[in-house]
Amino acid sequence: MNEEASPYLVAHTFGSLQSLFVSAPWRGKGLGAALLDAVRAWALRRGATQMRLSVWEFAEGPLRFYEKHGFKTVKRMLAASQT
């Protein structure tokens, strides 16, 4: 994926991971890490210099998994209910 040209951004190619889910019986066996490694290798072969993903921040969510594998928060999106 390439970002749109902008005088405020440095253009580069990055891999984008939309979702990765391992069902409960398979967790803790290294399957998620193996899938993530495969995705990163696939993107690297195509010239990506960075992997990006969006993740929900809740206690049982995958944030710690991704941080364990080298991902860091670079941007937050905030939302408020309009009710």
Backbone as JSON Lines, residues from 0, in Angstrom:
{"i":0,"aa":"M","n":[0.84,-1.16,0.0],"ca":[0.0,0.0,0.0],"c":[0.9,1.24,0.0]}
{"i":1,"aa":"N","n":[0.56,2.23,-0.79],"ca":[1.32,3.48,-0.84],"c":[0.45,4.62,-0.35]}
{"i":2,"aa":"E","n":[1.03,5.51,0.43],"ca":[0.29,6.67,0.9],"c":[0.17,7.69,-0.23]}
{"i":3,"aa":"E","n":[-0.89,8.51,-0.16],"ca":[-1.06,9.57,-1.14],"c":[0.05,10.61,-0.98]}
{"i":4,"aa":"A","n":[0.44,11.22,-2.09],"ca":[1.49,12.23,-2.06],"c":[1.03,13.43,-1.23]}
{"i":5,"aa":"S","n":[1.92,13.92,-0.4],"ca":[1.64,15.09,0.42],"c":[2.97,15.74,0.77]}
{"i":6,"aa":"P","n":[3.03,17.06,0.79],"ca":[4.28,17.72,1.17],"c":[4.61,17.51,2.65]}
{"i":7,"aa":"Y","n":[3.67,16.98,3.43],"ca":[3.87,16.79,4.86],"c":[4.25,15.36,5.23]}
{"i":8,"aa":"L","n":[4.26,14.47,4.27],"ca":[4.56,13.06,4.53],"c":[5.75,12.59,3.7]}
{"i":9,"aa":"V","n":[6.47,11.63,4.22],"ca":[7.53,10.98,3.46],"c":[6.92,9.71,2.89]}
{"i":10,"aa":"A","n":[6.9,9.6,1.58],"ca":[6.27,8.44,0.93],"c":[7.09,7.18,1.18]}
{"i":11,"aa":"H","n":[6.4,6.1,1.49],"ca":[7.03,4.79,1.61],"c":[5.97,3.71,1.43]}
{"i":12,"aa":"T","n":[6.43,2.52,1.19],"ca":[5.53,1.38,0.99],"c":[5.42,0.63,2.32]}
{"i":13,"aa":"F","n":[4.19,0.28,2.68],"ca":[3.98,-0.44,3.92],"c":[2.98,-1.57,3.73]}
{"i":14,"aa":"G","n":[3.11,-2.59,4.56],"ca":[2.14,-3.67,4.58],"c":[1.03,-3.3,5.54]}
{"i":15,"aa":"S","n":[-0.19,-3.7,5.23],"ca":[-1.33,-3.38,6.07],"c":[-2.05,-4.68,6.45]}
{"i":16,"aa":"L","n":[-2.1,-4.96,7.73],"ca":[-2.76,-6.16,8.23],"c":[-4.14,-5.76,8.73]}
{"i":17,"aa":"Q","n":[-5.16,-6.27,8.06],"ca":[-6.53,-5.9,8.43],"c":[-7.0,-6.65,9.67]}
{"i":18,"aa":"S","n":[-6.8,-7.95,9.69],"ca":[-7.21,-8.71,10.88],"c":[-6.46,-10.03,10.94]}
{"i":19,"aa":"L","n":[-6.25,-10.48,12.17],"ca":[-5.6,-11.75,12.43],"c":[-6.27,-12.31,13.66]}
{"i":20,"aa":"F","n":[-6.84,-13.48,13.55],"ca":[-7.56,-14.05,14.67],"c":[-7.22,-15.53,14.79]}
{"i":21,"aa":"V","n":[-6.89,-15.94,16.0],"ca":[-6.65,-17.35,16.29],"c":[-7.69,-17.76,17.32]}
{"i":22,"aa":"S","n":[-8.47,-18.78,17.04],"ca":[-9.52,-19.2,17.97],"c":[-8.92,-19.75,19.26]}
{"i":23,"aa":"A","n":[-9.68,-19.64,20.32],"ca":[-9.22,-19.96,21.67],"c":[-8.48,-21.3,21.8]}
{"i":24,"aa":"P","n":[-8.96,-22.4,21.23],"ca":[-8.25,-23.66,21.42],"c":[-6.83,-23.68,20.84]}
{"i":25,"aa":"W","n":[-6.54,-22.79,19.91],"ca":[-5.24,-22.76,19.24],"c":[-4.3,-21.7,19.79]}
{"i":26,"aa":"R","n":[-4.78,-20.86,20.68],"ca":[-3.94,-19.79,21.23],"c":[-2.84,-20.36,22.12]}
{"i":27,"aa":"G","n":[-1.71,-19.66,22.16],"ca":[-0.6,-20.07,23.02],"c":[0.26,-21.16,22.42]}
{"i":28,"aa":"K","n":[0.02,-21.51,21.16],"ca":[0.78,-22.58,20.5],"c":[1.72,-22.03,19.43]}
{"i":29,"aa":"G","n":[1.8,-20.7,19.32],"ca":[2.7,-20.1,18.34],"c":[2.1,-19.87,16.97]}
{"i":30,"aa":"L","n":[0.82,-20.22,16.8],"ca":[0.19,-20.07,15.49],"c":[0.06,-18.6,15.09]}
{"i":31,"aa":"G","n":[-0.36,-17.75,16.03],"ca":[-0.48,-16.32,15.74],"c":[0.84,-15.71,15.34]}
{"i":32,"aa":"A","n":[1.9,-16.07,16.06],"ca":[3.24,-15.55,15.75],"c":[3.69,-16.03,14.37]}
{"i":33,"aa":"A","n":[3.4,-17.28,14.05],"ca":[3.78,-17.83,12.73],"c":[3.02,-17.11,11.61]}
{"i":34,"aa":"L","n":[1.74,-16.85,11.81],"ca":[0.95,-16.12,10.81],"c":[1.48,-14.7,10.65]}
{"i":35,"aa":"L","n":[1.77,-14.04,11.76],"ca":[2.3,-12.68,11.7],"c":[3.65,-12.65,10.99]}
{"i":36,"aa":"D","n":[4.52,-13.61,11.28],"ca":[5.81,-13.69,10.59],"c":[5.62,-13.87,9.09]}
{"i":37,"aa":"A","n":[4.66,-14.7,8.7],"ca":[4.4,-14.94,7.27],"c":[3.9,-13.67,6.59]}
{"i":38,"aa":"V","n":[3.02,-12.93,7.26],"ca":[2.51,-11.67,6.7],"c":[3.63,-10.66,6.54]}
{"i":39,"aa":"R","n":[4.48,-10.56,7.55],"ca":[5.59,-9.6,7.48],"c":[6.58,-9.98,6.38]}
{"i":40,"aa":"A","n":[6.86,-11.26,6.23],"ca":[7.77,-11.71,5.17],"c":[7.17,-11.43,3.8]}
{"i":41,"aa":"W","n":[5.87,-11.66,3.64],"ca":[5.18,-11.4,2.37],"c":[5.3,-9.92,2.01]}
{"i":42,"aa":"A","n":[5.06,-9.03,2.98],"ca":[5.14,-7.58,2.73],"c":[6.58,-7.16,2.42]}
{"i":43,"aa":"L","n":[7.54,-7.72,3.13],"ca":[8.95,-7.4,2.91],"c":[9.38,-7.76,1.48]}
{"i":44,"aa":"R","n":[8.93,-8.92,1.01],"ca":[9.27,-9.34,-0.36],"c":[8.69,-8.4,-1.41]}
{"i":45,"aa":"R","n":[7.67,-7.66,-1.03],"ca":[7.04,-6.71,-1.95],"c":[7.51,-5.28,-1.72]}
{"i":46,"aa":"G","n":[8.57,-5.11,-0.94],"ca":[9.18,-3.79,-0.78],"c":[8.69,-2.97,0.4]}
{"i":47,"aa":"A","n":[7.88,-3.55,1.26],"ca":[7.38,-2.79,2.41],"c":[8.51,-2.54,3.41]}
{"i":48,"aa":"T","n":[8.53,-1.35,3.94],"ca":[9.52,-1.0,4.96],"c":[8.88,-0.93,6.34]}
{"i":49,"aa":"Q","n":[7.56,-1.13,6.39],"ca":[6.84,-1.04,7.66],"c":[5.55,-1.85,7.55]}
{"i":50,"aa":"M","n":[5.11,-2.41,8.68],"ca":[3.8,-3.06,8.77],"c":[2.91,-2.17,9.61]}
{"i":51,"aa":"R","n":[1.65,-2.08,9.22],"ca":[0.68,-1.28,9.97],"c":[-0.57,-2.11,10.24]}
{"i":52,"aa":"L","n":[-1.21,-1.82,11.36],"ca":[-2.49,-2.44,11.67],"c":[-3.24,-1.57,12.65]}
{"i":53,"aa":"S","n":[-4.53,-1.76,12.72],"ca":[-5.37,-1.1,13.71],"c":[-5.79,-2.17,14.71]}
{"i":54,"aa":"V","n":[-5.85,-1.79,15.97],"ca":[-6.2,-2.77,17.0],"c":[-7.1,-2.11,18.04]}
{"i":55,"aa":"W","n":[-8.08,-2.87,18.52],"ca":[-8.97,-2.38,19.57],"c":[-8.24,-2.44,20.9]}
{"i":56,"aa":"E","n":[-8.43,-1.41,21.71],"ca":[-7.81,-1.37,23.04],"c":[-8.84,-1.78,24.09]}
{"i":57,"aa":"F","n":[-8.85,-3.05,24.42],"ca":[-9.64,-3.52,25.55],"c":[-8.86,-4.62,26.24]}
{"i":58,"aa":"A","n":[-9.18,-4.85,27.5],"ca":[-8.35,-5.71,28.36],"c":[-8.0,-7.06,27.75]}
{"i":59,"aa":"E","n":[-8.95,-7.74,27.14],"ca":[-8.7,-9.06,26.59],"c":[-8.27,-9.0,25.12]}
{"i":60,"aa":"G","n":[-8.06,-7.81,24.6],"ca":[-7.74,-7.64,23.19],"c":[-6.3,-8.02,22.85]}
{"i":61,"aa":"P","n":[-5.96,-7.91,21.58],"ca":[-4.67,-8.36,21.08],"c":[-3.51,-7.37,21.2]}
{"i":62,"aa":"L","n":[-3.73,-6.22,21.84],"ca":[-2.7,-5.19,21.89],"c":[-1.37,-5.74,22.42]}
{"i":63,"aa":"R","n":[-1.41,-6.46,23.53],"ca":[-0.16,-6.99,24.11],"c":[0.54,-7.96,23.16]}
{"i":64,"aa":"F","n":[-0.23,-8.77,22.42],"ca":[0.35,-9.69,21.45],"c":[1.17,-8.92,20.42]}
{"i":65,"aa":"Y","n":[0.59,-7.87,19.85],"ca":[1.3,-7.1,18.82],"c":[2.5,-6.35,19.4]}
{"i":66,"aa":"E","n":[2.36,-5.8,20.6],"ca":[3.5,-5.13,21.24],"c":[4.64,-6.13,21.48]}
{"i":67,"aa":"K","n":[4.31,-7.33,21.87],"ca":[5.32,-8.38,22.07],"c":[6.09,-8.67,20.79]}
{"i":68,"aa":"H","n":[5.44,-8.45,19.65],"ca":[6.06,-8.72,18.35],"c":[6.57,-7.45,17.67]}
{"i":69,"aa":"G","n":[6.84,-6.42,18.45],"ca":[7.53,-5.24,17.94],"c":[6.67,-4.08,17.47]}
{"i":70,"aa":"F","n":[5.36,-4.18,17.58],"ca":[4.5,-3.08,17.15],"c":[4.4,-2.06,18.28]}
{"i":71,"aa":"K","n":[4.35,-0.78,17.9],"ca":[4.22,0.31,18.86],"c":[3.1,1.24,18.4]}
{"i":72,"aa":"T","n":[2.43,1.84,19.36],"ca":[1.37,2.79,19.04],"c":[1.99,4.04,18.44]}
{"i":73,"aa":"V","n":[1.49,4.45,17.26],"ca":[1.99,5.67,16.63],"c":[0.85,6.69,16.43]}
{"i":74,"aa":"K","n":[-0.39,6.23,16.59],"ca":[-1.53,7.11,16.37],"c":[-2.72,6.54,17.14]}
{"i":75,"aa":"R","n":[-3.52,7.39,17.73],"ca":[-4.74,6.96,18.39],"c":[-5.94,7.6,17.72]}
{"i":76,"aa":"M","n":[-7.02,6.85,17.62],"ca":[-8.27,7.4,17.13],"c":[-9.25,7.4,18.32]}
{"i":77,"aa":"L","n":[-9.84,8.52,18.57],"ca":[-10.81,8.64,19.65],"c":[-12.19,8.8,19.07]}
{"i":78,"aa":"A","n":[-13.2,8.29,19.77],"ca":[-14.58,8.4,19.32],"c":[-15.46,8.73,20.52]}
{"i":79,"aa":"A","n":[-16.53,9.46,20.28],"ca":[-17.49,9.77,21.32],"c":[-18.88,9.52,20.77]}
{"i":80,"aa":"S","n":[-19.72,8.98,21.6],"ca":[-21.1,8.74,21.21],"c":[-21.83,10.07,21.07]}
{"i":81,"aa":"Q","n":[-22.68,10.18,20.11],"ca":[-23.43,11.41,19.87],"c":[-24.86,11.28,20.39]}
{"i":82,"aa":"T","n":[-25.09,10.43,21.35],"ca":[-26.45,10.26,21.88],"c":[-26.68,11.09,23.1]}
